[in-house]
Amino acid sequence: MTFRNFRRATRPGLMTAALAATLSFLALLAPATARAASDDPAFLSFGAGAFDWNRQKDDGAEFRLEYRSDKKYLGALKPFAAAAASSTGNYFAGAGMLMDVYFGRRIVLTPSFAPHLYSGGNDKLDLDYWLQFRSQLELAYRFDDRSRLGLAVSHYSNASLGDSNPGTESAILYYSMPVGSLFGD
């Protein structure tokens, strides 16, 4: 099966289901990850990268700003809020949950899921519904001051709520800094 055939055979709903299954599995690891991350602060994350990079219907740049809370629910899930804009006129704002999974002290894998309000689009790429669901996987390096530098791949989908479900992917480079460092803590 070629990548193109695989892409046609898979639906964004399956991608969302796969992310939900992954988050559920990782939740089983919550006690271990919660201990490893018990001292992590809230973060302000800045991101920039490629928008619609895999299909090139309307590829461009995407810029993000996120607040990632230090509060944990169900052992390891943390809320976050995000805003994003692309150079092609697509705008997103949403909130959801993420989970930090540590591999030693330095490497952090962060799956996340968030519904987003959507506006914009054009003739080349209109995501066809005001509600989009963003699923993301980020791999980051954690510095001594707890700031992080990471690379994320995410998918926006309307989960077939619109007449069509074109979806799109982004590849984003993130820098996450502890909120306390902004105020000299």
Rosetta blueprint (number, residue, H / E / L):
1 M L
2 T L
3 F H
4 R H
5 N H
6 F H
7 R H
8 R H
9 A H
10 T L
11 R L
12 P H
13 G H
14 L H
15 M H
16 T H
17 A H
18 A H
19 L H
20 A H
21 A H
22 T H
23 L H
24 S H
25 F H
26 L H
27 A H
28 L H
29 L L
30 A H
31 P H
32 A H
33 T H
34 A H
35 R H
36 A H
37 A L
38 S L
39 D L
40 D L
41 P L
42 A L
43 F E
44 L E
45 S E
46 F E
47 G E
48 A E
49 G E
50 A E
51 F E
52 D L
53 W L
54 N L
55 R L
56 Q L
57 K L
58 D L
59 D L
60 G E
61 A E
62 E E
63 F E
64 R E
65 L E
66 E E
67 Y E
68 R E
69 S L
70 D L
71 K L
72 K L
73 Y E
74 L L
75 G L
76 A L
77 L E
78 K E
79 P E
80 F E
81 A E
82 A E
83 A E
84 A E
85 A E
86 S E
87 S L
88 T L
89 G L
90 N E
91 Y E
92 F E
93 A E
94 G E
95 A E
96 G E
97 M E
98 L E
99 M E
100 D L
101 V E
102 Y E
103 F E
104 G L
105 R L
106 R L
107 I E
108 V E
109 L E
110 T E
111 P E
112 S E
113 F E
114 A E
115 P E
116 H E
117 L E
118 Y E
119 S E
120 G E
121 G L
122 N L
123 D L
124 K L
125 L L
126 D L
127 L L
128 D L
129 Y L
130 W L
131 L E
132 Q E
133 F E
134 R E
135 S E
136 Q E
137 L E
138 E E
139 L E
140 A E
141 Y E
142 R E
143 F L
144 D L
145 D L
146 R L
147 S L
148 R E
149 L E
150 G E
151 L E
152 A E
153 V E
154 S E
155 H E
156 Y E
157 S E
158 N L
159 A L
160 S L
161 L L
162 G L
163 D L
164 S L
165 N L
166 P L
167 G L
168 T E
169 E E
170 S E
171 A E
172 I E
173 L E
174 Y E
175 Y E
176 S E
177 M E
178 P E
179 V H
180 G H
181 S H
182 L H
183 F L
184 G L
185 D L
